[in-house]
């Protein structure tokens, strides 16, 4: 009695369909390389997106500081920048007080601005990140419009540790109440 192979394996052994171990390993290596490239791409995209989000926040903080400065008394602001100092500094105006009680610089801050509010404008915290803002008077641009416009540059830097963002600068004018 002869036994007959129902699947006829003996004749088709050379014609087997399927993948060899080498083909499977090659496919896994190719998929791994593609996955690593895509992972790297998405990681870089996320980092870039976070950086742009931080720059957008810094530009908005600069605009906010410029808007705050425009709402201040123009004559006092002009006197502060043209006669006293050319910089409204976050380093001088800390939370709780601007300058010390005896210096001329501290007295100039207190005379021109509400220092309690100003200190919070110059030291905002957004999404848990601290920022530092300086408002710099631009003497070189102050020419024909001295009576109505005061040219300034607002510089925002990240004060949080580990933040790699470069400072953001926004230029603008503080306008006199007469033309607002």
C-alpha positions, 0 to 999 in steps of 0.5 A: 500500500502506498501512501499518497501525500494529499498536498503533493508536497514532494513535487512542489518543494522547490516551488514553495511560496513565501518569504525567506528569513533574509527577506524578512530581516531585510524588510525589518531593517528597511522599515526600521530606517524609515521609522527612525527618519520619520521619528527624527522629522517629527521631533524636529518639527515639534521643537521648531513649533515650540520655538515659534510658539515662544517667539510669538509669545515674546512678540505679543509681550513686546507689543503689550509693553509698547501699548502700556508705554503709549498709555502713560503720560507722554510728557513724563515719559519723554522727560524720563527717556530724554533727560534721565536715562535711555533705557527702561530696564527690567534689571532695575525695575524688579517686582516690588520696586523700581530702583532703590529709594535713594538713587536718582534712577529709582526716583526717575522711575517713581516720578514717571511711572506707576512702578508697581504696575511697571514692574509686572509689565517688565516681568511677565510670566506666560505658561510658567515661563518668565520673561524680561522686557527692556524698553530702549529709547532710540535717539538716532530716530528721534528727529522731526517728530520730537513733539509727537512721537518717541521712538523706542525699541522693546527687547524681550528675553526669556528669563527662564533657565534652559530656554534657548530663545534669542531675544525678540526686538520690536520697534515702535513709537510712543505717541503724544496724547494730542495725536491719539 
